[in-house]
Amino acid sequence: MNTTQHIICSGCSFTNFHATLDKKSEFWPEYLGEYYKVYNVGSPTNDIKTTIRSLIYKANELLKEASLEDGEIFKGDLELEGKASWTCDSTSQWLWRGEDKEFDYLINRWKEEGVYEDIKNGLVHIIWTGGEPTIKGHQEAIVNFTNHWMSRYLDRNDVHPYYEIETNGTIVIDVKLFNMLDQINCSPKLSNSGMTDKQRIVPEAIERIKQHKNYQFKFVISTEDDVLELFRDFVEPFKIPLKNVVCMPGLDDAANFEERTRFVMEMAKKYRFRGLTRLHIAAWNKTLNV
């Protein structure tokens, strides 16, 4: 009897598990087979301590639960034509268990939820996130979805959707997607992510983002050393204007909201970047499904 095995990943390792059509991994050499399930517990805004707690929590949950299913099961990559298999953090938002969905499914969901007209007119933004949406297949899927939506449903002269993307800034954004975007939000990884400098600092990708008319670099900070590092590794070498630098706290518990928010605001005053907090923690005390 075959036993299902489980792999628990943080955001970066989950992103790098990029399945190809022959079911083999581009980045992981081993073939996982049908008896493996991959879970993501990462988030672009989590610091290393939060990620470790999430990994332990998921392991304990799998040991206790009989079904071993929670809606964050890995199901391949975004398809190039006609379908999208939503992965990483977005699976928790959509609760689709990574199932393939036709492009029209998402469009119909917008209509059912009463936000379709607001999306068409840019009042509600379309934000492409992940995982890492700039992986080549993901970029193609986003462009294909947009072309499908615009060509079949919209008068291009009558609507003004607003497209954002959330990226870690390690992959160059192709021209088709780049020109489609209204805003680029880049959240570079600091050394506490466990990534090497070569993995997390890709000059070509960062310079590409800076060419856009509307971009920001968003960092999650927990200590003043994090601030010094982001200036040393990103702001200074790439000459990023401070008006385009945003920092927010590593925060996942409302009990720490005031102290962590105050810390970021003090750092913002001292180093002259923009400081933000995480209002969904204050309002709902959770990071997903709000």
N, C-alpha and C positions, 0 to 999 in steps of 0.2 A: 504493500500500500504506500503510495506517495504522500509525503507530508509537505504542506505549504510552508515555505520559509519566508521570512519577512526581513526587509532591509529598511532601516529608519535613517532618514537623511535630514541634514539642515538644508537651508535654502540653496546654498552654492552647490553642494554635492548633488542635490536633486536636479538642479538645472543642468549640470554636466552629464547626467544620465540622459543622453539624447538618443532614443531608439531609432534605428534605421528601418527601412522597409523589410529587410530580411531578418528582422528581430534581433540583430546583433548591435552592440553599442559602438558608437564612434569613439567614445572616450573611455569607457570601461572595457577592458579586453575580454572579460569572461562572458560567455553566453548564459543568461540567467534562466532561461527555460520557463515553461508555463506554470511551474510550481513556486515561483517567487512573487511576492508583492512588495512594492516599494512605497513607503509613506514619507511624506514631507512634513516636517514640523517647523520649518524655518520661516522667517519673515525678514524683509529688507531692513526693518526698523529694530530688530532684536540685537542686543549686545550678546557677548559670548556667554555670560552667566545665564541669561534668559534662554538661550539656545540649548545649553546643557540641561537646564531644568526641563525644557520641553522634550528633549530626547529621553530623559529618565521617565518622565510622565507617560510618554507613549509606550515605552517598553513595559511599564507596569500595567498599563491599560490592556495591552495585547495579552499579557499573561493572565489577566482576570477575565477577559471577555471570551465568550464561546464563539461568537460569529467572526471575530477578528476583522470586522469591516467598519469603517467609520467615515467613508466619504472622501478620503484623501488618497485613494489607491491610484497608483501610477498607471496610465493607459496610453503610453506612446506619445507621439509628437503632434503638433498641429498639422493637419493634412493640407496639401497644396491646393486642392480644388474641392470646393463644395462642402467640406466638413471641417469641424474644429474639435480637437480633443483637448479640453481645458485642463491644465496641469498646475502643479505647485500651489501657491497661495490662492489662486483663483478657484481651485476646486472647492475649498471651504466656503468661498463666497457663493458659488452657484449650486453647491450640493448636488453635483451631477455624477459623482463617483467616477469622473474621468471618462464618461461615456461619449462616444461620437455623437455630434448633433449637426444637423443640417444648418447652413447659414440662416435659413428662414426661421429656424426655431428661435434664435436670438432676437430677430426682428419681431416675431410674433409675441415673444415675452415682453418686449418693450411696449407693445400695443396693449397687452393684457394688464400691465402694471400702470398704464396711464401716463407713461413718460415719453411716448414716441414723438409727439409734437415738440416737446421740450428738447429732446435729443436732436431732432431735425434742425431746430433753430439755435442750437448751441447753448441753451440755458442749462441743460444737463450735459456735462462733458462725457465723451467716450475716452476712457483711460485704459490703454493697453499695458498690462502688467504681467506678472508671472510668479515664479520662474523668471527667465530672462527672455523677453519678447524680441530681442535683437538677434537671437540665433537664426541662422539663414532661413530655415524652413518656417519659422515663426514670422519673420518679416514678410515672406512671400504670402503666407496665409492672411496676414492683416491686410495687405494690399489687395488680395483677391476678394476678401470679404467686402472691403470698401467699394471695390469696383462692382461687385455683385449688387450691393445695396443701392449704389448710386444709379446704375444702369437700369435696374428693374423697378425701382420704387420712387425715385426722386427726379425732379426737374432740377438739374444742376444749378440753374440760375435763380432758383427760388428758395434754396435752403442753405444754411451755413452751419453745419455740424462743427463741433470743436474737438479736435483730436489731440490727446496727450499720450505720452509714453513714459513708463517708468523703467529705467535701465541702470545697470551697475557700471556702465561706461567702459566695458572691456571688449566690445565688438563694434566695428564701424557700421553705422547705419547706412544702408544702401540708398541711392538717390531717389528711387520711387517713393519709398516710405518717408525719407527725410523731407521731401517736398510736400508731402501730404500733411505733415504734422503742424499743429499750431503751437505746441509747447513740448519741450523735452525736459524731463525731470531726471537728473542723474544722481544716483546714490552710491558713490564710490565706497569700496570696502577699505577699512583701516586694517592695520596689522593684527588687531585682536580678532579678526575674522578667521585667522589661521591660514589665509591665502598668502602665497609668496608675493614679493614685490612685482615680479614679472607677470604674475597672474592678475593682480588687481590694478596695476598701473599700465595702461596701454595708450601711449601718446597719440597714435593715429585716431583712436576712437574718441579721446577727449577733445582733440583739436577739431574733429568733425562736429561734435556737439556745439562747440564755441562758434561755429560758422552759422548756427541757426539764429533767427531773429528773436527768439524767445526761449531762453533756457535758464535752468538753475541747477546748481550743485548742492545736494542736500546730504548732510552728514549726521549720523547718530553719535552723540558724544555722552560719555559717562564721567570723564575726568578732564582736567585741564591738559594733561598729557595728550589726550585725543585731539584737542584743539591745536596744540603745537604740531602734532603729526600731520593734521590735514593741511596746515599751512606749509609745512616742509615738503610734503609729497605731492600736493595738488595746487593749492592757491598760488604759491610763489613760482614754482617751475613752469606752470602753464599760464601764469599771468591772468588768473581768473578775477574779474572785478568783484569787489566785496558786495556790490548790490546784487550779484548773482549767486551769493553763498548763503545757504540757509542751514541752521543747525537745530536739532530737536533732541530731546532726551531719550536715552535707553530706558523705557518705562513700560511696564505691563501690569501695574497694580495701582489702584486709586489711592492706596495708603501712602504711596510715595509721591503722589502727584504734585503737591505744593512744593516740596523740597527739591525735586528734580526739575520742575519748571523754573523755580527761582535760580537754580544753578545755571541753567541755559541762559536765562536773561542776564545774569551777571557776566557770563562769558561773552554774550553779545555786546554788552556795553563796553567791556574791556577791549575786545578785538574787532568791534565794528562790523560784524556780520549781522544778518537777520536771525532772530531767535523765534522759534515756534515751540509749541507743546503738542500733546496728543489729547485732544478734546474728547475723543471717543472713550478714552480710559476714564476721564472724569465723569462722563455721562453714563456709560454702560459698564465700566470696569472690565472690558474685554477688548481684544484686538481684532476679532473676526466676527462676521455675521451680525453686524450692526447696521 
